[in-house]
């Protein structure tokens, strides 16, 4: 049985994301005093006193002065529809706002159960001010302070008492593939995610930088479970003009570290840019799989595609060998191929190589080439795999501190080819012979 869903709704800047982060026990939603920071709805599984649920943070409803206002409201309303129960948050410092009344009316019409949480009640003075919200006609108000963690226990206890919770442990999927969609702003990441999911899950806008958070959603394809991470676009440092955007970039880098596969989207018309190279460099540095995909490929002619592919190989020469996938969020081109290639790469990324096969391969590749350093031949005696994701091999040698970088690159490439790990980064650590 799937855990129930709890949506946090309300107008902008009443503390929804702060409550979400508190319940999720991580700083997953961006918090800023600017109304409308949360654009997409975010989900996280939580456990409260042994009971599981999915908590959903939504964008502020009724954001009137933004071109994204309608999109945000639509996402919040969809979250309300999907939820089993809602937490309707209001701000005691602002009093009963006309938008609060409108949202309350929407909730009553929806027929969904909900609780009213009056936030920022940090003292007795604000407890008196909270009485203004009885005008909504609600019998129970939950006076809370997310900042002081006050009243949260009572709110959650009442909430879970209204839900039929399956308290047994939810079985975990055997294999989950974390896949981050990365790239420059406005390259089509959110459009691709929506196409993968077959629904309009994240807000798509022509304005660069719409996605400020890393949004995580799940997708099952042919028995494989993917966690798709839609990230904020990475700009050049010279164009990072706000603390909020700088935080979004930090979150993108974190998403790269968290993923197994990083799907780097390159614009078909613009081609690979210096910024795309830098993003690929980040992925390579973190030893994650870089899956190159070209967005808006429906606009390419065969001749332009051939020219673009040659350019991709020049720009991304430092990556393991790759075959770019040409995609279109409009036509669906390449979507199936993308998921199948990601699953295949993940199998290699998490592969456990038997020690006997590793050492036979080592013997073969070192017989082909082994350098001589100051008259002494570098010897690799044996190896063992230390971990997976990425494959990490410990190689025992007579000169662990003096292995030339060129020879290390040779071993990485040769081992990848001979062990069937093409397209996957390999980590090598050289140790003295035991």
N, C-alpha and C positions, 0 to 999 in steps of 0.2 A: 504493500500500500504506500503510495507516494505521500510524503509529509504535506500537511496543509500549508497554504500560502497566506502570509500576512502582509498587506500593503500599507505603507505609511503615506498618507495623503494630507494635503493642506496647501495653503498659499505659499509663495516664495519666502525663504529666509525665516521660517518659524522654528527650525531646528530638526528637520526631518533627517538630514544626512548625519547630524551629530548623534541622533538616537540610533540610526542604522549602524554607524561605526561602533557605538557602545555595545549593541546587541551582537554584532558580528565579531566583536573583540579584535578588530583590526581597522586601520585607517584605509578603508577601501573607497569610500566616497570622498570627493573633494569638498572641503568646507571653506567658504569664503563669505565675507559680508555682502558680496554682490548678489542681488536677486537673480535667479535663473542659472546658477552655476551647474546644478544637476539637470542635464538635458535628457539623457537616456535613463530608462529605469534600470536599476541594478538589483541583482539577486544574490543572496548568500544563505547557505544552510546554517541554522543555529541550533544549539541544544540548550534548553532551559529546564534545569532540574530533571534531567533524564528524558525530556520530551523534545522531539525534533520538529522543526518547521522551516519553511523558506520565508525569509524576510525580504521585502521588496521596497527599495527606495525609489521615489518618483520625483520628476521635476515639479516645480511649483505650479499649481493650477491658477490660471487667471493672470498670467504674465502679459500685461497689456502693451508694454512699450518695446517688445521684441518681435522681430520678424519670424522668430521661431515659436512664438506664443501658441499658435494653433497646434503645431506639431507636439510641443511639450504637453499640452492639455490632452491631446489624443492619446499619447503614451500613458499618461496618468490614468485616464479613463479606462484604457485597456487593462492596466494593472488592477484597477478596482474590479473590473469584470472577472478577471482570472482569480482574484483572491477569495479565500474562504471567509476572511474577516479583515476589517480595516482599522487602523489607528488614525483617527482624525486629529491632527495636531494644530493647535492655535497658540498664539503668543500673548501672554498676559500683559506684556509691556505695551502692546498696541491696542489692547482692548478688543471688543467685538467688532471686527472689520466687516464691511459689506460683502467682501469676497468670502469671508468665513460663512456667512449666511447662505450664499449661493452654493458653496461646496456642501454644506450641511443638507440643503434641499436635494442636491444630486444624490447624496448618500441615502437619504430616506427613500427616494424614488427607486434606487437600485434594488432595494429589498435585502441588501447584504447586512449582516450584523457588523456593528462598529462600536468603538469606544472613543470618547472625547478626552484627549490628553492636553491639559493646559500647561504649556512649557514655560520655563524661566521663573518659576515660583521659588525664589531663593530666600524669602523672609516672610514674616507675618503680615507685613504691609501688602505684599503681593497676593497673599492668600485672600485678603479682603477684596482686592481688585478682581480676583478670579470669579467672584459671585456674579459679575456681569454676564458671564457665559451661561448662566441658568436661563437667560432669555431664549436660548435655543430650545428650551423645553425638555432638556435631558435630565433624567433623575439623578444620574451619577456622573460627576466630573472627576477625572483623575489628575490631581495637581502634582506636577513633576518638575524636576530640574535636572536636565541631562548633564549640565555642568557639574552639579554636586551629587549626581547619581541618586537623587532623592525621589521617592515615590515610584521608582521603576519596578521594584519587586511587586508591589500591589497591582500595578498596571498589567504586568505580564501574568501574574497569578490569575487575575480576573479574565484575561484574554484566553489563556489556555483552558480555563474552566468551561468556556463556551465552545471549545473545539473537541471533537473526538480525535484524540491523538493516538496513533499507533506507536506504543512505547517500545516495541521490539526493535532490535537493531536492523537498520536497513542494509541489505546486502550490497557490498561494493562491487562495482564493475571489475571484471577480470583485467581489462586493458582499457585505459583512458589515455587518449593522445592529446596533450596540450598543444594547440596550434595558434600562434600569435600572428595576426594580420598587421604587418607594419609597412611604413612607407611615408612619403612626404604628404603634407596636407592636401586634401582635395584630389587624391589620385584614384579614389573609388573604393576605399576600404569598406566603408559602411554599406555601400551598394552591393559589393560582393558578398558581405556577410548576410544581408537580407536575402540575396539570391540563394545562398547556401541553405538558409533556413526555410525558404519558401514562404516567408512572411515579412512584413515590414516591422522588424524588431528594434532597429535603431534609427534615429533621426538622420535623414539624408538631406544635406543642404549644399548649395553651390558655394557657400561661404567657407573658405579654408578655416580649419580649426574648430569645426562644430563638435567633434568628439573630444571631450576634455578628460574623460576617465577611460581606464581600460575596462571594457564591458565584457563579461564572461557569460557565455551561453553554451548549452550542450546540444549536440547533434549526434544521432546514431545513423550510420551508413554501413549496410551489409555486415551487421553484427559488431562493427567497430564504433566505439564511443569517443567522440571528439569533444574537447572543451575549446571552443572558439573564443579567442581573445581579440576584440577589436580595440585598437589603440589610437591614441591621439597622434596626429601627424608630426613627425620630427622636422623642425625647421632648422635653418642655419642659426648659429648662436647670435649673429648680428641681428636677427629678426625676432629674437625672444624678448618681447617688450613688456612682460608683466610677470609678477610672482606666480600667478595662477598658471600661466603657460609654462613657466620653468618647472613647476611642480608636475605638470602633465608630462613633460619630457622625462623627468625622473621616473614617473610611473611607466612610461613606455620602455625605458631601459630595464626596469624591474620585470616587465612582462616578457622581454626577450630572455632574461635569466630563468624565468619560470617555465617557459615553453620548451618543448622538445623540437618542434618544427616552427621556423619563422618564415612565413609566407611574405616575401618582399615583393610588393606590387610596384611595377614600373609603368608609367604612362606610355601607351603605344605611340602617341603623336609627339610627345616631348622626348622620348627615349631616355636612356639612363643618364642621370645627372651626377655631378660631384657629390650632392647630398645623398643620392642613392648609394654611391660608393661608400660613403661614411657609415650609412646604416648597415650595409653589408659587412663593413669592417667591424662594427660593434657585434654583429652576430657571430662572425668568425672568431673574434677575441673571446667571446663567451662560450665557444665550442658548441654552438647550436647548429642544427641543420638549416641551411638557407635554401629555401625553395623559391626560385625566381618565377614570378608570374607576370605576364603583361596584361594590363587592364585595357578595356575599350578596344579589344582586338578586332571587333567587327568593323572598325574604321580603317584597317590595314589592307593594302593591296599585297598580292604575293611578292612583288618585287620589293616593296618596302619592308615586308616581314623578313626577307632574306638579309637585307641590309641591316635591319635592327638586330637580328640574331648575331651577326658578326660583331656588331658594336657591343652587345651584351658580353660576349666572350672576352673582348678586349678590356672593358671596364671592370669586369669581375674576375680577372685572371687569377687572383689570389684565393678564390674559393675552390673547393673540390670540384671535379668535373660535374657539369649539370646540363640538363635539357630544359629550357624554358617552356612554360605552359602558357598558351594564349587563351585568355578568358574574356568573356563579355557578360556583365551583369544584366544587360538588356536581352540578349538572345539565349543565354545559358551555355554558351560555347565554353568548353574546357572545364566545366564544373565537376563532372564525374571524374575526368582524368586527374584533376587536382586532388580530390579526396583519395583516389586510389594510389597516387604517387606519394601523398603524405603518409598513408598507412604503410606503404612499402618502405619508405625511408625510416619510419619509426621502428619497424621490425629490425632494421640494421642498426639503428641508433641504440636499441636496447638489447642487442644480441649478446649472448654469453658464448664465447668461443672456448671449446674444450682445450685444455692445456696441451694435449698431445698434438692437436692440429696446429695450434699456435707455434709450437716449437719446430714442427716439420716445416712450416712456412718460414719461420725465422732462418732455419738452416738454408733453405732455398734462396731467400732474398739476400742473405749475407754472402752466400757463395758467389752470387752474381757480382757483388760489389761490396768491398770493405776497405776503408781508407787506411793509409799508413801515416802515423803521426811521429815525426822525429825518429824515423827508422823502426818504429814499433807498430805492429798491426793491431788495429782496434778489433776486439773480439766480443761478440755477443754470445754468452754461454747458454742462456736459457731465458724464458720469459713466462709470465703468468698474468692473467687478467685481474686487475684490482677492483674494477667496478664497471657499470654500464651507464649509458646516457650522460655523456658520450662514452664509447668504449675506451677504457683506460688500462694500458698495459705497463707492467713493471718489467724492465729489461735489465738483466744482470750482466755487467761488462767489466773489463779490466781497466777501463779509463772513464768512469762515469762523469767526471767533471770536464772532460776534454772532447766530448762528442761534438763535432762541427755542426752548426745549424743546417748546412746543406745536406749532411748525411741524415740528420733527423728528418728533414723534409722528404728525402728519398725513402726512408723507412716508412713514414706515414703513408706515402703514395703507394709503395709496393705492397704493404700489408693490407691497405684498403682494397686494392685490386685482387690480391690473391685470397683474401678471406671473405670476399663477397660483401664488402662494406663500402662500395662506391657511393659517392655523394655525401658521405657522413664524416664529420671531423673525428680525428683520433687523438687521444692524449697519450704521450709517451713519457715515462719517468725512468731515468737511468740510475741504477743502483750498483754498488760494489758487490762482487761475487761473495755469497755467504760461505 
